[in-house]
Amino acid sequence: MQSLLRYHFNILMMGKFFPALAAMFVGNMMEPPVVLVKTWLSLAWSNEDQDIKERALKMLEEKVGDHKAIAAYMEKHGIR
């Protein structure tokens, strides 16, 4: 129990000084970086092999969510 409290305290302190870093540890709901999502989108929309396009779409779905979540992420971050 004490180690769990220490863990949460450390996250709180980290959040005070490094909010982006602390956000990575809070839950498992970390958003992927915008530049990575843009890369996956450009690969998915490219004229590359079908395997590459499918892999990019798979990564988007795994890390962002279904097509509605991807659209919401794009809207939130101004990706067109």
One Martini backbone bead per residue (centre of mass of N, CA, C, O) as a GRO file, in nm:
protein
   80
    1MET     BB    1   0.057   0.063  -0.021
    2GLN     BB    2   0.297   0.258   0.001
    3SER     BB    3   0.391   0.231  -0.294
    4LEU     BB    4   0.131   0.346  -0.416
    5LEU     BB    5   0.148   0.622  -0.282
    6ARG     BB    6   0.424   0.696  -0.395
    7TYR     BB    7   0.346   0.684  -0.689
    8HIS     BB    8   0.124   0.909  -0.678
    9PHE     BB    9   0.305   1.127  -0.568
   10ASN     BB   10   0.507   1.130  -0.803
   11ILE     BB   11   0.298   1.211  -1.015
   12LEU     BB   12   0.218   1.478  -0.888
   13MET     BB   13   0.502   1.605  -0.890
   14MET     BB   14   0.551   1.575  -1.190
   15GLY     BB   15   0.302   1.749  -1.276
   16LYS     BB   16   0.411   2.017  -1.162
   17PHE     BB   17   0.686   2.013  -1.358
   18PHE     BB   18   0.579   1.764  -1.579
   19PRO     BB   19   0.293   1.732  -1.736
   20ALA     BB   20   0.351   1.554  -1.989
   21LEU     BB   21   0.485   1.320  -1.837
   22ALA     BB   22   0.253   1.255  -1.641
   23ALA     BB   23   0.036   1.186  -1.856
   24MET     BB   24   0.168   0.909  -1.932
   25PHE     BB   25   0.088   0.774  -1.633
   26VAL     BB   26  -0.212   0.835  -1.663
   27GLY     BB   27  -0.308   0.579  -1.729
   28ASN     BB   28  -0.377   0.451  -2.078
   29MET     BB   29  -0.455   0.754  -2.220
   30MET     BB   30  -0.242   0.804  -2.445
   31GLU     BB   31  -0.152   1.013  -2.681
   32PRO     BB   32  -0.034   1.040  -2.970
   33PRO     BB   33   0.162   1.197  -3.160
   34VAL     BB   34   0.100   1.402  -3.418
   35VAL     BB   35   0.333   1.320  -3.609
   36LEU     BB   36   0.255   1.019  -3.612
   37VAL     BB   37  -0.031   1.044  -3.721
   38LYS     BB   38   0.051   1.187  -3.982
   39THR     BB   39   0.216   0.953  -4.089
   40TRP     BB   40  -0.008   0.740  -4.096
   41LEU     BB   41  -0.194   0.900  -4.283
   42SER     BB   42  -0.001   0.932  -4.524
   43LEU     BB   43   0.029   0.626  -4.568
   44ALA     BB   44  -0.276   0.559  -4.604
   45TRP     BB   45  -0.296   0.784  -4.859
   46SER     BB   46  -0.102   0.650  -5.030
   47ASN     BB   47   0.091   0.466  -5.297
   48GLU     BB   48   0.150   0.234  -5.145
   49ASP     BB   49   0.145  -0.047  -5.031
   50GLN     BB   50  -0.101  -0.223  -4.883
   51ASP     BB   51   0.057  -0.308  -4.629
   52ILE     BB   52   0.128  -0.022  -4.536
   53LYS     BB   53  -0.158   0.088  -4.514
   54GLU     BB   54  -0.262  -0.124  -4.311
   55ARG     BB   55  -0.058  -0.063  -4.087
   56ALA     BB   56  -0.136   0.231  -4.043
   57LEU     BB   57  -0.433   0.172  -3.968
   58LYS     BB   58  -0.374  -0.012  -3.729
   59MET     BB   59  -0.223   0.198  -3.558
   60LEU     BB   60  -0.451   0.399  -3.539
   61GLU     BB   61  -0.656   0.207  -3.401
   62GLU     BB   62  -0.476   0.131  -3.153
   63LYS     BB   63  -0.400   0.445  -3.060
   64VAL     BB   64  -0.693   0.594  -3.112
   65GLY     BB   65  -0.917   0.427  -3.289
   66ASP     BB   66  -1.173   0.465  -3.443
   67HIS     BB   67  -1.297   0.664  -3.690
   68LYS     BB   68  -1.414   0.867  -3.483
   69ALA     BB   69  -1.154   0.910  -3.318
   70ILE     BB   70  -0.981   1.005  -3.551
   71ALA     BB   71  -1.155   1.249  -3.628
   72ALA     BB   72  -1.132   1.387  -3.349
   73TYR     BB   73  -0.826   1.412  -3.346
   74MET     BB   74  -0.804   1.584  -3.602
   75GLU     BB   75  -0.975   1.817  -3.499
   76LYS     BB   76  -0.816   1.884  -3.237
   77HIS     BB   77  -0.525   1.912  -3.425
   78GLY     BB   78  -0.570   2.020  -3.724
   79ILE     BB   79  -0.619   1.783  -3.925
   80ARG     BB   80  -0.644   1.731  -4.300
   0.00000   0.00000   0.00000
